[in-house]
Amino acid sequence: MHGPRNLITDVPGLKVGNSSDFDLKSGATVLVPDEPAVASVAIHGGAPGTREIALLEPEQTVEKIDAVVLAGGSAFGLDAGAGVQGRLAELGYGFQVGPVRVPIVPTAILFDLLNGGDKSWGQFAPYRDLGRAALDNISDTFELGSVGAGTGATTANLKGGLGSASQVLPNGVTVGAVVAVNALGRATVGDTANFWASPFEMGTEFGGRGLPHPLPPEATEVRTKLDGLKAGANTTIAAVATDAVLTKGEAKRLAVMAHDGLARALWPAHTPLDGDLVFALSTGERKLESGLEDMVRLGAAAASCLARAIARGVFNATSAEGDPVPTWQNRFGTQ
């Protein structure tokens, strides 16, 4: 079953904040633990855009992070991480180095520069301010769809968006995911209303359509944004989190397994033109009792949550003037 909110913030000790510029058609999302969290990352796409990522590898010194940022804007959007870092420093957060504190804020971006928004920002891109605003908006509840990093996100055939989902395991451990869906491929089975993630759906959280039967002939046809947009206009960036106690190496494995959910929800995925990336965080409140057996279940739940979150992001997207593709609701909501 999912948690009470069906959001990543069902994991105790986590909050999410969003900021959006609807003229820009872009924004930022920040995931903030109440206390620094063990974290790692897995990057399986061929075109990532990142900041402070190398330190998340298990062999590196820093064990815990202060926040994770997902942002639009391509490389310009990396400034969102700097905005969050600066604001956290003002608030007294950060890795202690003598008398100095340095907030650790890994950041990933997606390419949304060709989505019809006004990108004529002049000398300075607005993402530093969007990052600060997202941090100031943190809460245990937040909207899905065309908000935050998902404000102007698109897929090959439909508008993308910000999605989230959670699951509570029988042992009481909670797992959650948050994702900005801006994929090269499609989240639906061909051009049907049915989501590839349907086998994992809980209730009717993204329409309850199930999988089509039989599968349409075009189901596995490789249709991407290359059919209508220039190469590079892609990337699905996500974070999964749990209250289970994990080492940095175990967090790395959780991020790797969570990518299975991305591949279950998008076709194709992990292409040379996607920057597909998953962060994994542990708030460390519940000890796993069965070692590797629990890790198998935890990783499977993270993959399921991420698949569901991807579908929920697309399902909840809302239309805006100049969108290059329709929303799921506009295309299928009345059928």
Buried (B, 14 or more C-beta within 10 A) or exposed (E): EBBEBBBBBBBBBBBBBBBBBBEBBBBBBBBBBEEBBBBBBBBBBEBBBBBBBEBBEEEEEBBBBBBBBBBBBBBBBBBBBBBBBBBBBEEEBBBEEEEEBBBBBBBBBBBBBBBBBEBEEEEEBBBBBBBBBBBEBBEBEBBBBBBBBBBBBBBBBBBBBBBBBBBBBEEEBBBBBBBBBBBBBBBBBBBBBBBBBBEBBBEEBBBEBEBBEEEEEEBEEBBBBBEBBEEBBBBBBBBBBBBBBBBBEBBBBBBBBBBBBBBBBBBBBBBEBBBBBBBBBBBBBBEBEEEEEBBEBBBBBBBBBBBBBBBBBBBBBBEBEEBBBBBBBBBBEEE
